[in-house]
Amino acid sequence: MSSTPSTEQVHEALATVLDPEIHRPITDLGMVKSVDIADDGSVKVGIYLTVAGCPMKGRIEKDVTEAVTGKVTGVASVAVELDVMNEEQRKELQTKLRGGQAEKEIPFAKPSSLTRVFAVASGKGGVGKSSVTVNLAAAMAARGHKVGVVDADIYGHSVPRMLGASDFPTKVEDMILPPTAHDIKVISVGMFTQGNTPVVWRGPMLHRALQQFLSDVFWGDLDVLLMDLPPGTGDIAISVAQLLPTAELLVVTTPQQAAAEVAERAGAITAQTHQRIAGVIENMSYFVPPGGGEPLHLFGEGGGRTVSEALGRTLGTDIPLLGQVPLDTRMREGGDSGRPLVLTDPDTEASKVLTSIADGLVGKPRGLSGMQLGISPAGR
């Protein structure tokens, strides 16, 4: 006959349950309200949700039940009772997530930040900038990196669809918990508008929206943040330079010379903002017919090299051409279905090029490198 489980054993099991949005143990977040154990081994667990309409409450209830049932001996049954945090508890959670800082700040702008920030830019629309962004993000996440994506193309937001991010953000006081898709945290203005309603904002509103995406959203400890910028050198590009001066630019172009000329202007803005250009990516470089044969250069040749060399002359430094991504209809199909090509068809030439670019930008996951562990040598 098994013995009755203890409260300590149940709490140890609950410590293995992560909040699906914050990705930290529910015991650390103050979400465990109560644990009651009857003599017959039935366990009743009270859980605080951050908000009444928490979209992940079913997932939390399931994970709690499975953890207690599977990790604690002597449990006959588990009942989970859901409650909602009050305003004071949510403020305490908000302060805890911000590392004890109650005020808002942009964590990626702090000198101590270890997050690499890449702003993906283009001179004109239609060059596949968003497709490149989501596939780079997916390739990095698949390698074990903690990745976030900001859809900073306020007017032409498309990242949620392309990543298959159908969930809505959760609001905890004035902190926003971003949804996750393919292990990538993502935020977009499209998550705050009804249907396909257009966004009609001018400069100051755009700046404020971007600032909120960076300071109000709880990103956690990211290795990489990718920002999908709108085409050109308008308000958002200037705001990124002001809010995140250490962000590195990735310039996307096609082989077409007309596209290369405007892409060069998008990159040359760094001469005024003093940002670094990580490199140039040439998209839709060539097309290989389904039956094989010689690659077809449907949009011309040399645009990526032209941009990298021209920016190198303008800025007085070497600007690498990071890769030439072939045209593949499956990339478009993956964008429409919310399944990035690098995940669904990793052996295609386009996927290999994009994964190689991602690896070259961020390398291996940093693990514990640079982290404060709070360990001090013992006294003698």
C-alpha positions as CSV (number, residue, x, y, z in Angstrom):
1,M,0.0,0.0,0.0
2,S,1.5,3.3,-1.0
3,S,1.9,6.1,1.5
4,T,0.0,9.4,1.2
5,P,2.1,12.0,-0.8
6,S,3.5,15.0,1.0
7,T,2.9,18.7,0.2
8,E,6.7,19.0,-0.4
9,Q,6.6,16.3,-3.1
10,V,3.7,17.9,-4.9
11,H,5.5,21.3,-4.9
12,E,8.6,19.7,-6.3
13,A,6.5,18.2,-9.1
14,L,4.8,21.6,-9.7
15,A,8.3,23.2,-10.0
16,T,8.8,21.2,-13.2
17,V,5.7,22.9,-14.8
18,L,6.6,25.9,-16.9
19,D,4.2,28.7,-17.8
20,P,3.6,28.3,-21.5
21,E,4.0,32.0,-22.2
22,I,6.7,33.0,-19.7
23,H,8.7,29.7,-19.8
24,R,9.5,29.8,-16.2
25,P,8.3,27.4,-13.3
26,I,4.9,28.3,-12.0
27,T,6.3,27.9,-8.5
28,D,8.7,30.8,-9.2
29,L,6.0,33.0,-10.6
30,G,3.7,32.8,-7.6
31,M,1.0,30.9,-9.6
32,V,0.6,28.1,-7.0
33,K,-2.3,29.2,-4.8
34,S,-2.7,26.0,-2.7
35,V,-2.1,22.3,-2.4
36,D,-4.5,20.1,-0.4
37,I,-3.9,16.4,0.0
38,A,-6.6,14.0,1.3
39,D,-5.9,10.8,3.2
40,D,-7.0,8.7,0.2
41,G,-4.3,10.3,-2.0
42,S,-6.5,12.7,-3.9
43,V,-4.7,16.0,-4.5
44,K,-6.3,19.4,-5.1
45,V,-4.1,22.1,-6.6
46,G,-5.1,25.7,-6.7
47,I,-3.5,27.7,-9.6
48,Y,-3.5,31.4,-10.2
49,L,-3.9,32.5,-13.8
50,T,-2.4,35.9,-14.7
51,V,-5.6,37.1,-16.3
52,A,-9.1,35.7,-16.4
53,G,-9.1,35.1,-20.2
54,C,-5.6,33.4,-20.2
55,P,-5.4,31.6,-23.6
56,M,-3.2,28.9,-22.1
57,K,-5.3,27.9,-19.1
58,G,-6.2,24.5,-20.6
59,R,-2.5,23.8,-21.2
60,I,-1.6,24.8,-17.7
61,E,-4.3,22.6,-16.2
62,K,-3.1,19.6,-18.3
63,D,0.6,20.1,-17.4
64,V,-0.2,20.4,-13.7
65,T,-2.3,17.3,-13.7
66,E,0.4,15.3,-15.6
67,A,3.3,16.5,-13.5
68,V,1.6,15.6,-10.1
69,T,0.2,12.3,-11.4
70,G,3.5,11.2,-13.1
71,K,6.1,12.4,-10.6
72,V,4.5,11.8,-7.2
73,T,3.9,8.3,-5.9
74,G,0.7,7.6,-4.0
75,V,-1.5,10.1,-5.9
76,A,-5.0,8.7,-6.5
77,S,-6.4,11.7,-8.5
78,V,-5.6,15.3,-9.2
79,A,-8.1,18.2,-9.3
80,V,-7.0,21.6,-10.6
81,E,-8.9,24.7,-9.5
82,L,-8.2,27.9,-11.4
83,D,-8.3,31.3,-9.9
84,V,-7.1,34.7,-11.1
85,M,-4.4,37.0,-9.7
86,N,-5.5,40.2,-8.2
87,E,-4.0,43.6,-9.3
88,E,-1.3,43.5,-6.5
89,Q,-0.2,40.0,-7.5
90,R,0.1,40.9,-11.1
91,K,2.2,43.9,-10.3
92,E,4.5,41.7,-8.2
93,L,4.8,39.3,-11.1
94,Q,5.5,42.2,-13.5
95,T,8.3,43.5,-11.2
96,K,9.8,40.0,-10.8
97,L,9.9,39.4,-14.6
98,R,11.7,42.8,-15.0
99,G,14.4,41.7,-12.6
100,G,13.2,43.9,-9.8
101,Q,12.8,47.0,-11.9
102,A,9.3,48.4,-11.8
103,E,9.9,51.0,-14.5
104,K,9.9,50.2,-18.2
105,E,13.1,49.9,-20.1
106,I,14.4,48.4,-23.3
107,P,16.5,45.4,-22.2
108,F,18.3,45.1,-25.5
109,A,19.6,48.7,-25.2
110,K,21.4,48.0,-21.9
111,P,25.2,47.7,-22.1
112,S,24.9,44.3,-20.3
113,S,22.6,42.8,-22.9
114,L,23.9,39.7,-24.6
115,T,21.1,39.7,-27.2
116,R,22.2,40.1,-30.8
117,V,19.7,42.4,-32.5
118,F,19.4,42.3,-36.3
119,A,17.2,44.8,-38.2
120,V,16.2,43.2,-41.6
121,A,15.9,46.1,-44.1
122,S,15.3,46.5,-47.8
123,G,15.1,49.4,-50.2
124,K,11.8,48.4,-51.7
125,G,9.0,46.0,-51.1
126,G,8.6,42.7,-52.9
127,V,12.2,41.4,-52.4
128,G,11.2,38.7,-49.8
129,K,12.5,40.5,-46.7
130,S,9.8,39.0,-44.4
131,S,10.3,35.5,-45.8
132,V,14.0,35.8,-45.2
133,T,13.3,37.1,-41.6
134,V,11.1,34.3,-40.6
135,N,13.3,31.6,-42.1
136,L,16.4,33.0,-40.4
137,A,14.5,33.0,-37.1
138,A,13.2,29.5,-37.6
139,A,16.7,28.2,-38.5
140,M,18.2,29.9,-35.4
141,A,15.5,28.5,-33.1
142,A,16.0,25.0,-34.6
143,R,19.7,25.2,-33.6
144,G,18.7,25.9,-30.0
145,H,18.9,29.6,-29.9
146,K,16.3,31.6,-28.0
147,V,14.8,33.9,-30.7
148,G,12.3,36.7,-30.8
149,V,10.8,38.5,-33.9
150,V,9.4,42.0,-33.9
151,D,7.2,42.7,-36.9
152,A,8.2,46.3,-37.2
153,D,6.5,46.6,-40.7
154,I,3.5,48.4,-39.1
155,Y,1.7,49.1,-42.3
156,G,2.5,45.8,-44.1
157,H,2.7,43.3,-41.2
158,S,2.8,39.7,-42.3
159,V,5.1,37.9,-39.8
160,P,2.3,36.3,-37.7
161,R,0.8,34.5,-40.7
162,M,4.2,33.5,-42.1
163,L,5.2,32.0,-38.7
164,G,1.8,30.5,-38.0
165,A,1.4,32.6,-34.8
166,S,-2.4,32.4,-34.4
167,D,-2.5,33.1,-30.6
168,F,-3.0,36.5,-29.1
169,P,-0.7,38.2,-26.6
170,T,-1.6,38.1,-22.9
171,K,-1.6,41.4,-20.9
172,V,-0.4,41.4,-17.3
173,E,-1.0,44.9,-16.1
174,D,1.1,46.9,-18.6
175,M,3.3,44.0,-19.6
176,I,2.6,42.0,-22.7
177,L,3.4,38.3,-23.0
178,P,4.1,37.4,-26.7
179,P,2.7,34.3,-28.3
180,T,5.2,31.6,-29.5
181,A,5.3,29.8,-32.8
182,H,8.0,27.2,-33.7
183,D,9.8,28.2,-30.4
184,I,10.0,31.8,-31.6
185,K,8.5,34.6,-29.6
186,V,6.7,37.1,-31.9
187,I,4.9,40.4,-31.6
188,S,3.1,42.4,-34.3
189,V,0.6,45.2,-34.6
190,G,-1.5,42.7,-36.5
191,M,-2.2,41.0,-33.2
192,F,-3.9,44.1,-31.9
193,T,-6.1,45.0,-34.9
194,Q,-9.4,43.6,-36.0
195,G,-9.3,41.4,-39.0
196,N,-7.4,42.9,-41.9
197,T,-8.0,46.5,-40.7
198,P,-5.3,48.9,-42.1
199,V,-3.1,50.9,-39.7
200,V,-3.3,54.6,-40.4
201,W,-0.6,56.2,-38.2
202,R,2.0,58.9,-38.6
203,G,5.5,59.2,-37.4
204,P,5.1,59.7,-33.6
205,M,2.6,56.8,-33.3
206,L,4.9,54.5,-35.2
207,H,7.8,55.4,-32.9
208,R,5.6,54.8,-29.8
209,A,4.4,51.4,-31.2
210,L,7.9,50.2,-31.7
211,Q,9.0,51.5,-28.3
212,Q,6.2,49.5,-26.7
213,F,7.1,46.3,-28.6
214,L,10.6,46.6,-27.2
215,S,9.9,47.8,-23.6
216,D,6.4,46.5,-22.7
217,V,6.8,43.0,-24.1
218,F,8.4,40.4,-21.8
219,W,11.0,38.8,-24.1
220,G,12.9,36.9,-21.5
221,D,16.6,36.1,-22.1
222,L,16.9,36.1,-25.9
223,D,20.0,35.1,-27.8
224,V,18.7,36.8,-30.9
225,L,16.0,39.4,-31.8
226,L,15.1,39.9,-35.4
227,M,13.2,43.0,-36.5
228,D,11.4,42.9,-39.8
229,L,11.5,46.6,-40.9
230,P,9.3,48.3,-43.5
231,P,11.0,49.0,-46.9
232,G,13.0,52.2,-47.2
233,T,14.5,54.7,-44.8
234,G,11.4,56.1,-43.1
235,D,10.3,56.7,-39.5
236,I,10.7,53.1,-38.3
237,A,14.3,52.9,-39.6
238,I,15.2,56.1,-37.7
239,S,13.4,55.0,-34.6
240,V,15.3,51.7,-34.5
241,A,18.6,53.7,-34.7
242,Q,17.4,55.8,-31.8
243,L,16.0,53.1,-29.6
244,L,18.6,50.4,-30.4
245,P,21.8,52.0,-31.6
246,T,23.6,48.7,-31.4
247,A,21.2,46.9,-33.7
248,E,23.0,45.5,-36.8
249,L,21.4,45.8,-40.3
250,L,20.8,42.9,-42.7
251,V,20.1,44.3,-46.1
252,V,17.9,42.2,-48.4
253,T,17.9,42.7,-52.2
254,T,17.2,40.8,-55.4
255,P,19.7,40.4,-58.3
256,Q,17.9,43.1,-60.2
257,Q,19.9,46.3,-60.5
258,A,16.9,48.6,-59.9
259,A,16.3,46.7,-56.5
260,A,20.0,46.9,-55.7
261,E,20.1,50.7,-56.1
262,V,17.4,51.3,-53.6
263,A,18.8,48.6,-51.3
264,E,22.0,50.5,-51.2
265,R,20.2,53.6,-50.0
266,A,18.6,51.5,-47.2
267,G,22.0,50.4,-46.0
268,A,23.7,53.7,-46.5
269,I,21.5,55.2,-43.7
270,T,24.0,53.7,-41.2
271,A,26.5,56.3,-42.3
272,Q,24.3,58.8,-40.4
273,T,23.0,56.5,-37.6
274,H,26.5,54.9,-37.0
275,Q,25.0,51.4,-36.9
276,R,26.9,48.3,-38.2
277,I,25.8,46.4,-41.3
278,A,26.1,42.7,-40.7
279,G,25.9,41.9,-44.4
280,V,23.8,41.7,-47.5
281,I,21.5,38.8,-48.5
282,E,20.5,38.3,-52.2
283,N,17.1,36.7,-52.4
284,M,15.5,35.1,-55.5
285,S,19.0,34.8,-57.0
286,Y,18.2,32.1,-59.5
287,F,15.7,29.3,-60.3
288,V,16.4,25.7,-60.9
289,P,13.8,24.0,-63.1
290,P,12.0,21.0,-61.5
291,G,13.6,18.6,-63.9
292,G,17.1,20.0,-63.3
293,G,19.3,21.8,-65.8
294,E,21.0,25.1,-65.7
295,P,19.9,27.7,-63.1
296,L,17.7,30.5,-64.6
297,H,18.5,34.0,-63.5
298,L,15.0,35.4,-63.8
299,F,15.8,38.7,-62.1
300,G,19.2,39.3,-63.5
301,E,22.5,38.8,-61.8
302,G,24.9,40.6,-59.5
303,G,22.6,42.8,-57.4
304,G,23.7,41.5,-54.0
305,R,27.4,41.9,-54.9
306,T,26.7,45.4,-56.3
307,V,25.1,46.4,-53.0
308,S,27.8,44.9,-50.7
309,E,30.6,46.6,-52.7
310,A,28.8,49.9,-53.0
311,L,28.1,50.0,-49.2
312,G,31.7,49.0,-48.6
313,R,32.9,52.0,-50.5
314,T,30.4,54.4,-48.9
315,L,31.2,53.2,-45.3
316,G,34.9,52.5,-45.8
317,T,34.6,48.9,-44.5
318,D,34.1,45.4,-45.9
319,I,30.4,44.5,-46.2
320,P,30.0,40.8,-46.8
321,L,27.5,39.2,-49.2
322,L,26.2,36.6,-46.8
323,G,24.4,34.4,-49.3
324,Q,22.4,34.0,-52.4
325,V,19.0,32.4,-51.8
326,P,17.4,30.7,-54.9
327,L,13.8,31.2,-55.9
328,D,11.7,28.3,-54.5
329,T,7.9,28.2,-54.7
330,R,7.9,26.2,-51.5
331,M,9.1,29.2,-49.6
332,R,6.0,31.1,-50.7
333,E,3.8,28.1,-49.8
334,G,5.4,27.9,-46.4
335,G,4.8,31.6,-45.8
336,D,1.1,31.2,-46.6
337,S,0.7,28.1,-44.4
338,G,2.8,29.4,-41.4
339,R,5.5,26.7,-41.8
340,P,8.9,28.1,-42.7
341,L,10.8,26.3,-45.5
342,V,13.9,25.6,-43.3
343,L,11.7,23.5,-41.1
344,T,9.5,21.7,-43.6
345,D,12.1,21.1,-46.3
346,P,15.6,21.6,-44.7
347,D,17.4,19.8,-47.6
348,T,16.4,22.2,-50.3
349,E,19.0,24.6,-51.6
350,A,17.2,27.6,-50.3
351,S,17.0,26.1,-46.9
352,K,20.6,25.2,-46.8
353,V,21.6,28.8,-47.8
354,L,19.4,30.4,-45.2
355,T,20.5,28.0,-42.5
356,S,24.2,28.7,-43.4
357,I,23.5,32.5,-43.2
358,A,21.8,32.0,-39.8
359,D,24.7,29.9,-38.5
360,G,27.2,32.5,-39.7
361,L,25.4,35.3,-38.0
362,V,25.0,33.8,-34.5
363,G,27.1,30.6,-34.4
364,K,26.3,28.2,-31.5
365,P,23.9,28.9,-28.7
366,R,25.8,30.8,-26.0
367,G,24.6,28.6,-23.1
368,L,26.1,29.9,-19.8
369,S,28.7,32.1,-21.5
370,G,28.6,35.6,-20.1
371,M,25.8,34.9,-17.6
372,Q,26.0,35.9,-13.9
373,L,25.8,32.7,-11.9
374,G,25.9,34.2,-8.5
375,I,28.8,31.9,-7.3
376,S,31.5,33.2,-5.1
377,P,34.5,31.3,-3.8
378,A,34.2,29.8,-0.4
379,G,36.2,31.4,2.4
380,R,39.1,29.5,3.8
